[in-house]
Amino acid sequence: MRGTRGVRRGAGIALAFGMTALVAVAVGAPAQGAEDDELAEFYGQEPDWAECPEWEQPPPSEQPEDGIIVDPWQGQWKLMECATVVVPLNYEEPGEGSLRLEVSRIKAKDEERRQGVLLFNPGGPGGGGLAMPLGSRDFEVAESFDLIGFDPRGVGRSSQLMCETVEERKPDTTRPTDEQFAEYTEYAQAREEACERAGGGIRPHINTANTARDMDVIRAALGEEKINYLGYSYGTYLGAVYGSLFPEGLNRSVLDSSIHPDWLWREQFLQQSVGVRSNVEAWAEWVGERDSTFGLGASEDEVLAATEALAAELAETPVTIDRERPEDWPAYWPREFDRDALDSFLALGTQPRPVWDVVAEVVAEVRAASAEDAPLSPDAGAAAANILTEQGIPRVESGVYDTVTCEADWPGDLATYYDDMREYRDKYPYHDFNGSGVVGAAPTTCTFRSFDPPEPLVGLERDGYPTGLVIQADGDPATQYAGGPAMADALDNQLISVRDSGTHGLYGLNECVTEKVNDYLINGVLPPSRSECDSAPRPDVPADDAPLAEREAAGADQGDSLEDRARDALADRSLWQTPARS
């Protein structure tokens, strides 16, 4: 649902939103949400499309402390058109002010086969979707649909909601002591106060319902009676809210890696850690069946015991990584392998099944290096760095995440958080930089929310738009599998389950899922009400009870370096992710 590497830490809110005049008014599509004359001018605007400008490097004050910010789409923005759409800050009082939304477009390649627009959202909350048409321009859907991206209110090139810097820091550890719990509280309270100082006037209006209303203004500005929609992660909830508020405006919808509709929002946070541990346990079971290969134990329990023993050793004496950070490496590069690094390495490395053997070999090398008081080999260190930095979901450190997730009520009793933190420290220490581990149980800005949400959460229903698809991987830790069936049931949608997969975001990455979704979006063909797809396979490493010839053949295959194998296994990206580094 969110991530954390390669961005500036700490942030309060610096707001840049335009109280600009509306762009030219035209006879657009029917203003389904504009019965009020005060909204008619928003629904009637005609965007002024032009070539998208290149992304500009942020000022030094917004650069990350460890790493550099790179634009993975450098030189490609010109392949899209961009335009500004203006929306009300407050839909109940449109005269209070306006926000600017940046919208992107790549027109359908085959005008004769064009079926309207396909609007994307990557999730977050707070993820920018402006570049998503670039990532999908070679997909089959690009023949039939105008591909539409946008940065939601508060995000990216739209009117931004950014946080001021706060001096307080959370403890930089996966297993804090009870005495350190108060530091999480101090950080959350300081950040909420900083957000309130800088952007308190608009924060109540940065929520899912208003973002959905913005989508309907975008629909009308595009001159479309209906949109087709593809949302990932939090974008699944956003799409469900849009369909509930504007059923007449939605045609086909795909909800990939769904939020659980009954877990908003704290339970969603807590369940991420449960999902991460499930992946670690599945990996440990697989490794235990191959003890003769990896030497970490002959069962799931033995492997987990070995990693816990290693964690204790690394907490006392970390293993140094005998490889310097490459000059062109644009993100965090670990300098040593300590207990925190092990917890995060297991959290991240056990999600993609094809890299399980690399994870086991690196853990074995770390254990050997720790026992010998030696540095980790350059190859194992580079493999660890690839996994630790490639797999984290890019986190948005604007004020949007800390505002949208406060649209639901959170506990105010600190004892509730501290009790959960004790449990999560012991049972769920695996931190994937995406909200799992102790941090997922700790107080947040919402614990100290300084504003009252202007409206309740939108009740989800599908009444007036076609049956859609929900896609869910059974090992997805960011949005646990239970969210998929729950969302499909809430909307009476079809469910595609991907088995033995820790992947978050499947369309465009899983061939089976992509085929089913394309057939639905392009041809209107629904898969069965409940169907399954296979995932990328686990490594081809024979179990200890496999035939001798099979084990001998595998042993004769030396394979590539750990670094190359890790990079190859992580090379593919879903549409919601930025391209992998070359």
Summary of the structure (lengths in Angstrom):
residues: 582
radius of gyration: 23.9
end to end distance: 25.3
largest distance: 77.9
contacts: 2103
relative contact order: 0.14
helix: 41%
strand: 13%
